[in-house]
Amino acid sequence: IDDIANSAHLSRSYCIHLFRETYGIALYNYYLSMKLELAQSMLYHTNFSIQAISEQLGFSCYQHFSTFFKKQTGISPAQYRRKSTGT
């Protein structure tokens, strides 16, 4: 969020406020939803390990990524990959 605010030459708090006012969703929630979409795409379209995907998406550890993913989708990243690819 700081990078977005800095690139737009806005304060962090004003950037957050402006985003919510414009799009009706909190910037952080939007960021997380984009991260989830990217994770799903990577699980479906690549052979990267779940650990590698976790690292590429900036999660501090695999367990944090797995917990986040399962909370959002109801299934683990491994289950999502098996379900979506049929393997």
PyMOL Python script that loads the backbone (N, CA, C, O; Angstrom):
from pymol import cmd

cmd.read_pdbstr("""\
ATOM      1  N   ILE A   1       0.838  -1.193   0.000  1.00  0.00           N
ATOM      2  CA  ILE A   1       0.000   0.000   0.000  1.00  0.00           C
ATOM      3  C   ILE A   1       0.879   1.250   0.000  1.00  0.00           C
ATOM      4  O   ILE A   1       0.567   2.238  -0.666  1.00  0.00           O
ATOM      5  N   ASP A   2       1.973   1.197   0.749  1.00  0.00           N
ATOM      6  CA  ASP A   2       2.884   2.335   0.768  1.00  0.00           C
ATOM      7  C   ASP A   2       3.465   2.602  -0.616  1.00  0.00           C
ATOM      8  O   ASP A   2       3.606   3.756  -1.019  1.00  0.00           O
ATOM      9  N   ASP A   3       3.804   1.538  -1.343  1.00  0.00           N
ATOM     10  CA  ASP A   3       4.337   1.701  -2.693  1.00  0.00           C
ATOM     11  C   ASP A   3       3.317   2.356  -3.619  1.00  0.00           C
ATOM     12  O   ASP A   3       3.667   3.210  -4.434  1.00  0.00           O
ATOM     13  N   ILE A   4       2.063   1.957  -3.491  1.00  0.00           N
ATOM     14  CA  ILE A   4       1.002   2.540  -4.324  1.00  0.00           C
ATOM     15  C   ILE A   4       0.849   4.017  -3.994  1.00  0.00           C
ATOM     16  O   ILE A   4       0.797   4.856  -4.894  1.00  0.00           O
ATOM     17  N   ALA A   5       0.779   4.331  -2.723  1.00  0.00           N
ATOM     18  CA  ALA A   5       0.631   5.729  -2.303  1.00  0.00           C
ATOM     19  C   ALA A   5       1.813   6.566  -2.771  1.00  0.00           C
ATOM     20  O   ALA A   5       1.631   7.669  -3.286  1.00  0.00           O
ATOM     21  N   ASN A   6       3.015   6.050  -2.593  1.00  0.00           N
ATOM     22  CA  ASN A   6       4.209   6.796  -3.013  1.00  0.00           C
ATOM     23  C   ASN A   6       4.238   7.026  -4.515  1.00  0.00           C
ATOM     24  O   ASN A   6       4.586   8.116  -4.969  1.00  0.00           O
ATOM     25  N   SER A   7       3.876   6.010  -5.291  1.00  0.00           N
ATOM     26  CA  SER A   7       3.905   6.168  -6.746  1.00  0.00           C
ATOM     27  C   SER A   7       2.853   7.161  -7.230  1.00  0.00           C
ATOM     28  O   SER A   7       3.013   7.778  -8.283  1.00  0.00           O
ATOM     29  N   ALA A   8       1.779   7.315  -6.459  1.00  0.00           N
ATOM     30  CA  ALA A   8       0.733   8.278  -6.820  1.00  0.00           C
ATOM     31  C   ALA A   8       0.967   9.644  -6.152  1.00  0.00           C
ATOM     32  O   ALA A   8       0.180  10.575  -6.324  1.00  0.00           O
ATOM     33  N   HIS A   9       2.065   9.740  -5.390  1.00  0.00           N
ATOM     34  CA  HIS A   9       2.408  10.974  -4.680  1.00  0.00           C
ATOM     35  C   HIS A   9       1.300  11.397  -3.714  1.00  0.00           C
ATOM     36  O   HIS A   9       0.941  12.571  -3.620  1.00  0.00           O
ATOM     37  N   LEU A  10       0.773  10.396  -2.999  1.00  0.00           N
ATOM     38  CA  LEU A  10      -0.271  10.631  -2.006  1.00  0.00           C
ATOM     39  C   LEU A  10       0.201  10.109  -0.663  1.00  0.00           C
ATOM     40  O   LEU A  10       1.074   9.244  -0.592  1.00  0.00           O
ATOM     41  N   SER A  11      -0.379  10.635   0.394  1.00  0.00           N
ATOM     42  CA  SER A  11      -0.101  10.049   1.703  1.00  0.00           C
ATOM     43  C   SER A  11      -0.789   8.692   1.764  1.00  0.00           C
ATOM     44  O   SER A  11      -1.754   8.442   1.042  1.00  0.00           O
ATOM     45  N   ARG A  12      -0.291   7.830   2.620  1.00  0.00           N
ATOM     46  CA  ARG A  12      -0.872   6.484   2.760  1.00  0.00           C
ATOM     47  C   ARG A  12      -2.349   6.575   3.128  1.00  0.00           C
ATOM     48  O   ARG A  12      -3.190   5.912   2.520  1.00  0.00           O
ATOM     49  N   SER A  13      -2.655   7.394   4.120  1.00  0.00           N
ATOM     50  CA  SER A  13      -4.046   7.479   4.597  1.00  0.00           C
ATOM     51  C   SER A  13      -4.974   8.063   3.540  1.00  0.00           C
ATOM     52  O   SER A  13      -6.107   7.604   3.397  1.00  0.00           O
ATOM     53  N   TYR A  14      -4.513   9.069   2.795  1.00  0.00           N
ATOM     54  CA  TYR A  14      -5.355   9.638   1.745  1.00  0.00           C
ATOM     55  C   TYR A  14      -5.551   8.649   0.607  1.00  0.00           C
ATOM     56  O   TYR A  14      -6.638   8.567   0.036  1.00  0.00           O
ATOM     57  N   CYS A  15      -4.525   7.910   0.278  1.00  0.00           N
ATOM     58  CA  CYS A  15      -4.628   6.893  -0.772  1.00  0.00           C
ATOM     59  C   CYS A  15      -5.686   5.848  -0.389  1.00  0.00           C
ATOM     60  O   CYS A  15      -6.531   5.480  -1.205  1.00  0.00           O
ATOM     61  N   ILE A  16      -5.628   5.387   0.842  1.00  0.00           N
ATOM     62  CA  ILE A  16      -6.605   4.406   1.337  1.00  0.00           C
ATOM     63  C   ILE A  16      -8.011   4.989   1.274  1.00  0.00           C
ATOM     64  O   ILE A  16      -8.944   4.334   0.807  1.00  0.00           O
ATOM     65  N   HIS A  17      -8.154   6.217   1.744  1.00  0.00           N
ATOM     66  CA  HIS A  17      -9.466   6.889   1.742  1.00  0.00           C
ATOM     67  C   HIS A  17      -9.994   7.061   0.320  1.00  0.00           C
ATOM     68  O   HIS A  17     -11.157   6.768   0.041  1.00  0.00           O
ATOM     69  N   LEU A  18      -9.134   7.537  -0.571  1.00  0.00           N
ATOM     70  CA  LEU A  18      -9.538   7.785  -1.958  1.00  0.00           C
ATOM     71  C   LEU A  18      -9.938   6.487  -2.664  1.00  0.00           C
ATOM     72  O   LEU A  18     -10.914   6.466  -3.414  1.00  0.00           O
ATOM     73  N   PHE A  19      -9.201   5.426  -2.430  1.00  0.00           N
ATOM     74  CA  PHE A  19      -9.523   4.147  -3.053  1.00  0.00           C
ATOM     75  C   PHE A  19     -10.892   3.660  -2.595  1.00  0.00           C
ATOM     76  O   PHE A  19     -11.712   3.245  -3.414  1.00  0.00           O
ATOM     77  N   ARG A  20     -11.138   3.710  -1.285  1.00  0.00           N
ATOM     78  CA  ARG A  20     -12.430   3.259  -0.753  1.00  0.00           C
ATOM     79  C   ARG A  20     -13.566   4.118  -1.300  1.00  0.00           C
ATOM     80  O   ARG A  20     -14.619   3.600  -1.670  1.00  0.00           O
ATOM     81  N   GLU A  21     -13.356   5.401  -1.350  1.00  0.00           N
ATOM     82  CA  GLU A  21     -14.378   6.315  -1.844  1.00  0.00           C
ATOM     83  C   GLU A  21     -14.684   6.056  -3.325  1.00  0.00           C
ATOM     84  O   GLU A  21     -15.839   6.121  -3.747  1.00  0.00           O
ATOM     85  N   THR A  22     -13.658   5.768  -4.093  1.00  0.00           N
ATOM     86  CA  THR A  22     -13.815   5.568  -5.529  1.00  0.00           C
ATOM     87  C   THR A  22     -14.381   4.198  -5.879  1.00  0.00           C
ATOM     88  O   THR A  22     -15.261   4.086  -6.732  1.00  0.00           O
ATOM     89  N   TYR A  23     -13.873   3.147  -5.216  1.00  0.00           N
ATOM     90  CA  TYR A  23     -14.228   1.782  -5.603  1.00  0.00           C
ATOM     91  C   TYR A  23     -15.148   1.055  -4.622  1.00  0.00           C
ATOM     92  O   TYR A  23     -15.642  -0.031  -4.927  1.00  0.00           O
ATOM     93  N   GLY A  24     -15.379   1.639  -3.461  1.00  0.00           N
ATOM     94  CA  GLY A  24     -16.300   1.042  -2.498  1.00  0.00           C
ATOM     95  C   GLY A  24     -15.748  -0.183  -1.787  1.00  0.00           C
ATOM     96  O   GLY A  24     -16.509  -0.970  -1.224  1.00  0.00           O
ATOM     97  N   ILE A  25     -14.443  -0.349  -1.810  1.00  0.00           N
ATOM     98  CA  ILE A  25     -13.802  -1.476  -1.142  1.00  0.00           C
ATOM     99  C   ILE A  25     -12.490  -0.967  -0.545  1.00  0.00           C
ATOM    100  O   ILE A  25     -11.845  -0.077  -1.098  1.00  0.00           O
ATOM    101  N   ALA A  26     -12.116  -1.536   0.569  1.00  0.00           N
ATOM    102  CA  ALA A  26     -10.861  -1.147   1.190  1.00  0.00           C
ATOM    103  C   ALA A  26      -9.700  -1.583   0.296  1.00  0.00           C
ATOM    104  O   ALA A  26      -9.722  -2.674  -0.273  1.00  0.00           O
ATOM    105  N   LEU A  27      -8.701  -0.734   0.179  1.00  0.00           N
ATOM    106  CA  LEU A  27      -7.545  -1.026  -0.662  1.00  0.00           C
ATOM    107  C   LEU A  27      -6.872  -2.319  -0.244  1.00  0.00           C
ATOM    108  O   LEU A  27      -6.475  -3.113  -1.097  1.00  0.00           O
ATOM    109  N   TYR A  28      -6.739  -2.541   1.040  1.00  0.00           N
ATOM    110  CA  TYR A  28      -6.087  -3.761   1.515  1.00  0.00           C
ATOM    111  C   TYR A  28      -6.898  -4.997   1.128  1.00  0.00           C
ATOM    112  O   TYR A  28      -6.320  -6.013   0.741  1.00  0.00           O
ATOM    113  N   ASN A  29      -8.215  -4.929   1.226  1.00  0.00           N
ATOM    114  CA  ASN A  29      -9.056  -6.058   0.823  1.00  0.00           C
ATOM    115  C   ASN A  29      -8.946  -6.316  -0.679  1.00  0.00           C
ATOM    116  O   ASN A  29      -8.932  -7.465  -1.120  1.00  0.00           O
ATOM    117  N   TYR A  30      -8.869  -5.244  -1.454  1.00  0.00           N
ATOM    118  CA  TYR A  30      -8.684  -5.395  -2.900  1.00  0.00           C
ATOM    119  C   TYR A  30      -7.342  -6.062  -3.185  1.00  0.00           C
ATOM    120  O   TYR A  30      -7.252  -6.971  -4.011  1.00  0.00           O
ATOM    121  N   TYR A  31      -6.307  -5.603  -2.496  1.00  0.00           N
ATOM    122  CA  TYR A  31      -4.977  -6.172  -2.638  1.00  0.00           C
ATOM    123  C   TYR A  31      -4.987  -7.666  -2.327  1.00  0.00           C
ATOM    124  O   TYR A  31      -4.397  -8.459  -3.061  1.00  0.00           O
ATOM    125  N   LEU A  32      -5.646  -8.045  -1.256  1.00  0.00           N
ATOM    126  CA  LEU A  32      -5.719  -9.463  -0.892  1.00  0.00           C
ATOM    127  C   LEU A  32      -6.504 -10.266  -1.920  1.00  0.00           C
ATOM    128  O   LEU A  32      -6.147 -11.407  -2.217  1.00  0.00           O
ATOM    129  N   SER A  33      -7.564  -9.688  -2.464  1.00  0.00           N
ATOM    130  CA  SER A  33      -8.347 -10.421  -3.473  1.00  0.00           C
ATOM    131  C   SER A  33      -7.530 -10.623  -4.747  1.00  0.00           C
ATOM    132  O   SER A  33      -7.639 -11.664  -5.395  1.00  0.00           O
ATOM    133  N   MET A  34      -6.722  -9.643  -5.106  1.00  0.00           N
ATOM    134  CA  MET A  34      -5.852  -9.793  -6.280  1.00  0.00           C
ATOM    135  C   MET A  34      -4.778 -10.841  -6.018  1.00  0.00           C
ATOM    136  O   MET A  34      -4.422 -11.607  -6.913  1.00  0.00           O
ATOM    137  N   LYS A  35      -4.266 -10.874  -4.801  1.00  0.00           N
ATOM    138  CA  LYS A  35      -3.265 -11.863  -4.430  1.00  0.00           C
ATOM    139  C   LYS A  35      -3.866 -13.270  -4.503  1.00  0.00           C
ATOM    140  O   LYS A  35      -3.212 -14.208  -4.959  1.00  0.00           O
ATOM    141  N   LEU A  36      -5.108 -13.408  -4.052  1.00  0.00           N
ATOM    142  CA  LEU A  36      -5.793 -14.695  -4.113  1.00  0.00           C
ATOM    143  C   LEU A  36      -6.016 -15.125  -5.558  1.00  0.00           C
ATOM    144  O   LEU A  36      -5.787 -16.286  -5.896  1.00  0.00           O
ATOM    145  N   GLU A  37      -6.454 -14.218  -6.404  1.00  0.00           N
ATOM    146  CA  GLU A  37      -6.656 -14.551  -7.820  1.00  0.00           C
ATOM    147  C   GLU A  37      -5.357 -14.997  -8.473  1.00  0.00           C
ATOM    148  O   GLU A  37      -5.342 -15.949  -9.253  1.00  0.00           O
ATOM    149  N   LEU A  38      -4.277 -14.314  -8.155  1.00  0.00           N
ATOM    150  CA  LEU A  38      -2.978 -14.680  -8.711  1.00  0.00           C
ATOM    151  C   LEU A  38      -2.545 -16.052  -8.203  1.00  0.00           C
ATOM    152  O   LEU A  38      -2.014 -16.859  -8.965  1.00  0.00           O
ATOM    153  N   ALA A  39      -2.769 -16.316  -6.928  1.00  0.00           N
ATOM    154  CA  ALA A  39      -2.428 -17.622  -6.356  1.00  0.00           C
ATOM    155  C   ALA A  39      -3.215 -18.726  -7.064  1.00  0.00           C
ATOM    156  O   ALA A  39      -2.649 -19.760  -7.420  1.00  0.00           O
ATOM    157  N   GLN A  40      -4.496 -18.514  -7.265  1.00  0.00           N
ATOM    158  CA  GLN A  40      -5.319 -19.510  -7.940  1.00  0.00           C
ATOM    159  C   GLN A  40      -4.825 -19.750  -9.361  1.00  0.00           C
ATOM    160  O   GLN A  40      -4.742 -20.891  -9.815  1.00  0.00           O
ATOM    161  N   SER A  41      -4.502 -18.680 -10.050  1.00  0.00           N
ATOM    162  CA  SER A  41      -3.994 -18.810 -11.413  1.00  0.00           C
ATOM    163  C   SER A  41      -2.676 -19.574 -11.439  1.00  0.00           C
ATOM    164  O   SER A  41      -2.477 -20.443 -12.289  1.00  0.00           O
ATOM    165  N   MET A  42      -1.785 -19.257 -10.520  1.00  0.00           N
ATOM    166  CA  MET A  42      -0.492 -19.931 -10.473  1.00  0.00           C
ATOM    167  C   MET A  42      -0.651 -21.408 -10.119  1.00  0.00           C
ATOM    168  O   MET A  42       0.056 -22.257 -10.661  1.00  0.00           O
ATOM    169  N   LEU A  43      -1.574 -21.712  -9.213  1.00  0.00           N
ATOM    170  CA  LEU A  43      -1.805 -23.112  -8.852  1.00  0.00           C
ATOM    171  C   LEU A  43      -2.357 -23.892 -10.047  1.00  0.00           C
ATOM    172  O   LEU A  43      -2.035 -25.066 -10.228  1.00  0.00           O
ATOM    173  N   TYR A  44      -3.171 -23.247 -10.842  1.00  0.00           N
ATOM    174  CA  TYR A  44      -3.796 -23.905 -11.983  1.00  0.00           C
ATOM    175  C   TYR A  44      -2.861 -23.997 -13.195  1.00  0.00           C
ATOM    176  O   TYR A  44      -2.791 -25.035 -13.853  1.00  0.00           O
ATOM    177  N   HIS A  45      -2.149 -22.914 -13.481  1.00  0.00           N
ATOM    178  CA  HIS A  45      -1.401 -22.819 -14.735  1.00  0.00           C
ATOM    179  C   HIS A  45       0.079 -23.136 -14.651  1.00  0.00           C
ATOM    180  O   HIS A  45       0.742 -23.224 -15.685  1.00  0.00           O
ATOM    181  N   THR A  46       0.616 -23.310 -13.455  1.00  0.00           N
ATOM    182  CA  THR A  46       2.050 -23.569 -13.345  1.00  0.00           C
ATOM    183  C   THR A  46       2.300 -24.855 -12.561  1.00  0.00           C
ATOM    184  O   THR A  46       1.404 -25.408 -11.924  1.00  0.00           O
ATOM    185  N   ASN A  47       3.522 -25.297 -12.630  1.00  0.00           N
ATOM    186  CA  ASN A  47       3.958 -26.439 -11.820  1.00  0.00           C
ATOM    187  C   ASN A  47       4.800 -25.988 -10.641  1.00  0.00           C
ATOM    188  O   ASN A  47       5.441 -26.808  -9.983  1.00  0.00           O
ATOM    189  N   PHE A  48       4.803 -24.679 -10.368  1.00  0.00           N
ATOM    190  CA  PHE A  48       5.556 -24.177  -9.224  1.00  0.00           C
ATOM    191  C   PHE A  48       5.053 -24.849  -7.951  1.00  0.00           C
ATOM    192  O   PHE A  48       3.860 -25.114  -7.805  1.00  0.00           O
ATOM    193  N   SER A  49       5.963 -25.114  -7.049  1.00  0.00           N
ATOM    194  CA  SER A  49       5.547 -25.673  -5.758  1.00  0.00           C
ATOM    195  C   SER A  49       4.712 -24.633  -5.019  1.00  0.00           C
ATOM    196  O   SER A  49       4.799 -23.435  -5.289  1.00  0.00           O
ATOM    197  N   ILE A  50       3.918 -25.110  -4.098  1.00  0.00           N
ATOM    198  CA  ILE A  50       3.098 -24.193  -3.302  1.00  0.00           C
ATOM    199  C   ILE A  50       4.005 -23.282  -2.485  1.00  0.00           C
ATOM    200  O   ILE A  50       3.683 -22.113  -2.271  1.00  0.00           O
ATOM    201  N   GLN A  51       5.126 -23.805  -2.031  1.00  0.00           N
ATOM    202  CA  GLN A  51       6.109 -22.992  -1.309  1.00  0.00           C
ATOM    203  C   GLN A  51       6.615 -21.858  -2.199  1.00  0.00           C
ATOM    204  O   GLN A  51       6.706 -20.714  -1.756  1.00  0.00           O
ATOM    205  N   ALA A  52       6.944 -22.173  -3.444  1.00  0.00           N
ATOM    206  CA  ALA A  52       7.446 -21.156  -4.374  1.00  0.00           C
ATOM    207  C   ALA A  52       6.375 -20.103  -4.659  1.00  0.00           C
ATOM    208  O   ALA A  52       6.680 -18.912  -4.722  1.00  0.00           O
ATOM    209  N   ILE A  53       5.144 -20.526  -4.829  1.00  0.00           N
ATOM    210  CA  ILE A  53       4.044 -19.584  -5.060  1.00  0.00           C
ATOM    211  C   ILE A  53       3.887 -18.677  -3.848  1.00  0.00           C
ATOM    212  O   ILE A  53       3.727 -17.464  -3.985  1.00  0.00           O
ATOM    213  N   SER A  54       3.933 -19.263  -2.680  1.00  0.00           N
ATOM    214  CA  SER A  54       3.840 -18.500  -1.438  1.00  0.00           C
ATOM    215  C   SER A  54       4.918 -17.417  -1.385  1.00  0.00           C
ATOM    216  O   SER A  54       4.635 -16.267  -1.050  1.00  0.00           O
ATOM    217  N   GLU A  55       6.136 -17.787  -1.714  1.00  0.00           N
ATOM    218  CA  GLU A  55       7.252 -16.835  -1.691  1.00  0.00           C
ATOM    219  C   GLU A  55       7.075 -15.750  -2.755  1.00  0.00           C
ATOM    220  O   GLU A  55       7.318 -14.573  -2.490  1.00  0.00           O
ATOM    221  N   GLN A  56       6.656 -16.144  -3.946  1.00  0.00           N
ATOM    222  CA  GLN A  56       6.479 -15.171  -5.030  1.00  0.00           C
ATOM    223  C   GLN A  56       5.388 -14.157  -4.705  1.00  0.00           C
ATOM    224  O   GLN A  56       5.442 -13.012  -5.155  1.00  0.00           O
ATOM    225  N   LEU A  57       4.405 -14.579  -3.928  1.00  0.00           N
ATOM    226  CA  LEU A  57       3.312 -13.674  -3.569  1.00  0.00           C
ATOM    227  C   LEU A  57       3.623 -12.854  -2.318  1.00  0.00           C
ATOM    228  O   LEU A  57       2.809 -12.040  -1.883  1.00  0.00           O
ATOM    229  N   GLY A  58       4.802 -13.073  -1.747  1.00  0.00           N
ATOM    230  CA  GLY A  58       5.226 -12.236  -0.630  1.00  0.00           C
ATOM    231  C   GLY A  58       4.759 -12.665   0.745  1.00  0.00           C
ATOM    232  O   GLY A  58       4.809 -11.878   1.690  1.00  0.00           O
ATOM    233  N   PHE A  59       4.306 -13.899   0.869  1.00  0.00           N
ATOM    234  CA  PHE A  59       3.919 -14.381   2.194  1.00  0.00           C
ATOM    235  C   PHE A  59       5.173 -14.713   2.989  1.00  0.00           C
ATOM    236  O   PHE A  59       6.160 -15.193   2.432  1.00  0.00           O
ATOM    237  N   SER A  60       5.131 -14.459   4.279  1.00  0.00           N
ATOM    238  CA  SER A  60       6.309 -14.657   5.116  1.00  0.00           C
ATOM    239  C   SER A  60       6.650 -16.126   5.291  1.00  0.00           C
ATOM    240  O   SER A  60       7.809 -16.477   5.515  1.00  0.00           O
ATOM    241  N   CYS A  61       5.642 -16.987   5.189  1.00  0.00           N
ATOM    242  CA  CYS A  61       5.896 -18.422   5.277  1.00  0.00           C
ATOM    243  C   CYS A  61       4.752 -19.179   4.602  1.00  0.00           C
ATOM    244  O   CYS A  61       3.658 -18.651   4.402  1.00  0.00           O
ATOM    245  N   TYR A  62       5.043 -20.418   4.265  1.00  0.00           N
ATOM    246  CA  TYR A  62       4.062 -21.267   3.582  1.00  0.00           C
ATOM    247  C   TYR A  62       2.796 -21.425   4.412  1.00  0.00           C
ATOM    248  O   TYR A  62       1.691 -21.390   3.870  1.00  0.00           O
ATOM    249  N   GLN A  63       2.949 -21.599   5.728  1.00  0.00           N
ATOM    250  CA  GLN A  63       1.786 -21.809   6.588  1.00  0.00           C
ATOM    251  C   GLN A  63       0.839 -20.604   6.560  1.00  0.00           C
ATOM    252  O   GLN A  63      -0.381 -20.765   6.565  1.00  0.00           O
ATOM    253  N   HIS A  64       1.411 -19.404   6.532  1.00  0.00           N
ATOM    254  CA  HIS A  64       0.575 -18.202   6.468  1.00  0.00           C
ATOM    255  C   HIS A  64      -0.206 -18.171   5.155  1.00  0.00           C
ATOM    256  O   HIS A  64      -1.398 -17.864   5.142  1.00  0.00           O
ATOM    257  N   PHE A  65       0.472 -18.490   4.056  1.00  0.00           N
ATOM    258  CA  PHE A  65      -0.194 -18.546   2.754  1.00  0.00           C
ATOM    259  C   PHE A  65      -1.306 -19.584   2.759  1.00  0.00           C
ATOM    260  O   PHE A  65      -2.418 -19.309   2.308  1.00  0.00           O
ATOM    261  N   SER A  66      -1.011 -20.771   3.264  1.00  0.00           N
ATOM    262  CA  SER A  66      -1.991 -21.849   3.281  1.00  0.00           C
ATOM    263  C   SER A  66      -3.216 -21.476   4.118  1.00  0.00           C
ATOM    264  O   SER A  66      -4.352 -21.739   3.723  1.00  0.00           O
ATOM    265  N   THR A  67      -2.974 -20.867   5.267  1.00  0.00           N
ATOM    266  CA  THR A  67      -4.085 -20.432   6.131  1.00  0.00           C
ATOM    267  C   THR A  67      -4.927 -19.372   5.436  1.00  0.00           C
ATOM    268  O   THR A  67      -6.156 -19.443   5.447  1.00  0.00           O
ATOM    269  N   PHE A  68      -4.261 -18.386   4.831  1.00  0.00           N
ATOM    270  CA  PHE A  68      -4.971 -17.336   4.098  1.00  0.00           C
ATOM    271  C   PHE A  68      -5.805 -17.943   2.972  1.00  0.00           C
ATOM    272  O   PHE A  68      -6.984 -17.621   2.827  1.00  0.00           O
ATOM    273  N   PHE A  69      -5.193 -18.817   2.180  1.00  0.00           N
ATOM    274  CA  PHE A  69      -5.876 -19.412   1.034  1.00  0.00           C
ATOM    275  C   PHE A  69      -7.103 -20.211   1.488  1.00  0.00           C
ATOM    276  O   PHE A  69      -8.184 -20.084   0.913  1.00  0.00           O
ATOM    277  N   LYS A  70      -6.925 -21.024   2.513  1.00  0.00           N
ATOM    278  CA  LYS A  70      -8.036 -21.862   2.985  1.00  0.00           C
ATOM    279  C   LYS A  70      -9.158 -21.013   3.582  1.00  0.00           C
ATOM    280  O   LYS A  70     -10.335 -21.335   3.417  1.00  0.00           O
ATOM    281  N   LYS A  71      -8.802 -19.942   4.268  1.00  0.00           N
ATOM    282  CA  LYS A  71      -9.823 -19.060   4.839  1.00  0.00           C
ATOM    283  C   LYS A  71     -10.656 -18.419   3.732  1.00  0.00           C
ATOM    284  O   LYS A  71     -11.863 -18.232   3.889  1.00  0.00           O
ATOM    285  N   GLN A  72     -10.015 -18.086   2.619  1.00  0.00           N
ATOM    286  CA  GLN A  72     -10.713 -17.419   1.518  1.00  0.00           C
ATOM    287  C   GLN A  72     -11.510 -18.382   0.636  1.00  0.00           C
ATOM    288  O   GLN A  72     -12.578 -18.027   0.138  1.00  0.00           O
ATOM    289  N   THR A  73     -10.997 -19.594   0.441  1.00  0.00           N
ATOM    290  CA  THR A  73     -11.614 -20.504  -0.523  1.00  0.00           C
ATOM    291  C   THR A  73     -12.317 -21.704   0.104  1.00  0.00           C
ATOM    292  O   THR A  73     -13.154 -22.344  -0.532  1.00  0.00           O
ATOM    293  N   GLY A  74     -11.972 -22.003   1.353  1.00  0.00           N
ATOM    294  CA  GLY A  74     -12.555 -23.165   2.010  1.00  0.00           C
ATOM    295  C   GLY A  74     -11.757 -24.446   1.799  1.00  0.00           C
ATOM    296  O   GLY A  74     -12.081 -25.481   2.382  1.00  0.00           O
ATOM    297  N   ILE A  75     -10.711 -24.385   0.964  1.00  0.00           N
ATOM    298  CA  ILE A  75      -9.853 -25.546   0.730  1.00  0.00           C
ATOM    299  C   ILE A  75      -8.393 -25.109   0.724  1.00  0.00           C
ATOM    300  O   ILE A  75      -8.084 -23.935   0.518  1.00  0.00           O
ATOM    301  N   SER A  76      -7.517 -26.053   0.950  1.00  0.00           N
ATOM    302  CA  SER A  76      -6.085 -25.747   0.966  1.00  0.00           C
ATOM    303  C   SER A  76      -5.579 -25.520  -0.458  1.00  0.00           C
ATOM    304  O   SER A  76      -6.242 -25.906  -1.421  1.00  0.00           O
ATOM    305  N   PRO A  77      -4.409 -24.897  -0.596  1.00  0.00           N
ATOM    306  CA  PRO A  77      -3.847 -24.731  -1.939  1.00  0.00           C
ATOM    307  C   PRO A  77      -3.644 -26.074  -2.654  1.00  0.00           C
ATOM    308  O   PRO A  77      -3.897 -26.178  -3.854  1.00  0.00           O
ATOM    309  N   ALA A  78      -3.196 -27.084  -1.935  1.00  0.00           N
ATOM    310  CA  ALA A  78      -2.994 -28.404  -2.545  1.00  0.00           C
ATOM    311  C   ALA A  78      -4.320 -28.986  -3.024  1.00  0.00           C
ATOM    312  O   ALA A  78      -4.390 -29.548  -4.117  1.00  0.00           O
ATOM    313  N   GLN A  79      -5.364 -28.858  -2.222  1.00  0.00           N
ATOM    314  CA  GLN A  79      -6.681 -29.344  -2.628  1.00  0.00           C
ATOM    315  C   GLN A  79      -7.186 -28.574  -3.846  1.00  0.00           C
ATOM    316  O   GLN A  79      -7.781 -29.156  -4.753  1.00  0.00           O
ATOM    317  N   TYR A  80      -6.947 -27.269  -3.861  1.00  0.00           N
ATOM    318  CA  TYR A  80      -7.368 -26.453  -5.009  1.00  0.00           C
ATOM    319  C   TYR A  80      -6.661 -26.910  -6.277  1.00  0.00           C
ATOM    320  O   TYR A  80      -7.287 -27.042  -7.329  1.00  0.00           O
ATOM    321  N   ARG A  81      -5.372 -27.147  -6.182  1.00  0.00           N
ATOM    322  CA  ARG A  81      -4.613 -27.586  -7.348  1.00  0.00           C
ATOM    323  C   ARG A  81      -5.134 -28.936  -7.838  1.00  0.00           C
ATOM    324  O   ARG A  81      -5.341 -29.116  -9.038  1.00  0.00           O
ATOM    325  N   ARG A  82      -5.347 -29.878  -6.937  1.00  0.00           N
ATOM    326  CA  ARG A  82      -5.864 -31.208  -7.347  1.00  0.00           C
ATOM    327  C   ARG A  82      -7.242 -31.078  -7.974  1.00  0.00           C
ATOM    328  O   ARG A  82      -7.516 -31.690  -9.005  1.00  0.00           O
ATOM    329  N   LYS A  83      -8.106 -30.288  -7.361  1.00  0.00           N
ATOM    330  CA  LYS A  83      -9.472 -30.116  -7.854  1.00  0.00           C
ATOM    331  C   LYS A  83      -9.494 -29.420  -9.218  1.00  0.00           C
ATOM    332  O   LYS A  83     -10.243 -29.819 -10.110  1.00  0.00           O
ATOM    333  N   SER A  84      -8.674 -28.382  -9.376  1.00  0.00           N
ATOM    334  CA  SER A  84      -8.733 -27.600 -10.612  1.00  0.00           C
ATOM    335  C   SER A  84      -8.000 -28.265 -11.769  1.00  0.00           C
ATOM    336  O   SER A  84      -8.347 -28.037 -12.928  1.00  0.00           O
ATOM    337  N   THR A  85      -7.005 -29.075 -11.479  1.00  0.00           N
ATOM    338  CA  THR A  85      -6.254 -29.704 -12.567  1.00  0.00           C
ATOM    339  C   THR A  85      -6.636 -31.171 -12.753  1.00  0.00           C
ATOM    340  O   THR A  85      -6.224 -31.810 -13.721  1.00  0.00           O
ATOM    341  N   GLY A  86      -7.416 -31.691 -11.831  1.00  0.00           N
ATOM    342  CA  GLY A  86      -7.832 -33.088 -11.943  1.00  0.00           C
ATOM    343  C   GLY A  86      -6.740 -34.087 -11.651  1.00  0.00           C
ATOM    344  O   GLY A  86      -6.816 -35.239 -12.077  1.00  0.00           O
ATOM    345  N   THR A  87      -5.709 -33.649 -10.918  1.00  0.00           N
ATOM    346  CA  THR A  87      -4.622 -34.571 -10.572  1.00  0.00           C
ATOM    347  C   THR A  87      -4.653 -34.931  -9.113  1.00  0.00           C
ATOM    348  O   THR A  87      -3.810 -35.698  -8.647  1.00  0.00           O
TER     349      THR A  87
END
""", "prot")
cmd.dss("prot")
cmd.show_as("cartoon", "prot")
cmd.util.cbc("prot")
cmd.orient("prot")
